[in-house]
């Protein structure tokens, strides 16, 4: 970590609230203090930067932009192709533990535009449907005409759109959630009882936990200043989600700080909000064969009846452990479900 970064951390103005010890109100003061102290004095970004840099990165011209991606080739030239799409507030690092488990496939892990490790983002308009088009163009440039797409969160939404836009290319889908935007407009009266109950739970979740979505989608400029100028603010914003959305102790302090540092050193927290702030249209239904992995501690696990309203669910796989970052938390289970989807598309 450079000297300027350490100085910022050492000069952090500690902010207290009447709820500093209440973890239901966000990251606690003691937890944040411990992480910031380690970030300033014990954490070595250089070790992780070198490891990340050793992945087989390539930059591909995709339409009018560049897409940086990890392209892990199988020893078998005829192996199937798997595309892994990350979400927010993470990056390609979500899939580090899955990559060694997918050597029987050619694996493509794009750094989605606006996110850490991506090519610089220029201009507005980088919606999730535009991201889907860029990923499709990049895969075409790489010589991959057909592939299985896996993702969750923002990446899952990109995957759904990619499958709808290019049904001839996307052989199968593997998702960990249905695009969350669908629940905002769905009419509970049109669904089976368990799906209607899910929509009520989802609405409650948005009211109690979705404040970050409202801010990132409506006032991204304001929030970007606060988080982009303050490493303490950035850590508080991201670590709260990483810890609250995962199942148990999924991250060591160094792992948490690596995921946060990825945003800090690339200066991408503001541009990562494009997935929330730019409007996009979701397809009404997708007929691509789909494996839906449901991890017990994810934010809003959907019942099968709800997912089947939008997706061609060929396998609905429930896991008793794992949360929102399942590829990191439960890599073996995640990889097994990806390969299950690959078989659907053969």
Number of C-alpha atoms within 10 A of each C-alpha: 15 11 9 9 16 17 11 15 19 15 10 15 10 9 7 10 10 6 13 16 15 12 13 10 11 16 22 18 18 11 15 18 15 11 20 22 14 16 25 18 12 11 18 16 17 11 11 17 14 10 9 16 11 10 13 12 18 12 15 20 14 18 14 8 15 17 24 21 24 21 18 20 17 16 11 11 10 10 14 20 22 29 25 26 27 27 23 20 22 19 24 23 20 22 22 15 17 23 17 13 15 19 15 18 22 21 24 26 25 28 24 29 28 23 30 27 25 20 19 18 15 11 7 10 15 25 19 29 23 18 22 24 18 25 28 23 20 24 21 15 14 14 9 17 14 20 23 29 30 30 23 27 21 20 28 26 25 30 30 31 25 25 24 20 17 15 15 12 19 24 24 29 34 30 28 27 24 22 21 14 12 15 17 11 8 12 11 17 9 10 16 14 13 15 21 19 15 21 23 13 13 19 15 12 14 15 10 9 11 12 12 12 15 13 16 20 17 14 13 20 14 12 16 20 12 14 21 17 13 18 22 23 15 19 24 22 17 21 24 17 17 21 17 18 17 21 21 13 8 18 17 9 13 18 13 17 23 20 23 24 22 22 26 21 15 15 20 21 25 20 22 26 26 21 28 20 22 16 14 16 10 17 14 10 14 21 14 23 22 28 26 28 23 25 26 17 20 20 16 19 19 21 17 17 16 21 17 18 16 17 21 18 20 16 17 17 14 13 16 9 17 24 28 27 27 29 25 20 23 19 21 17 18 26 21 14 22 27 20 17 26 25 13 17 18 10
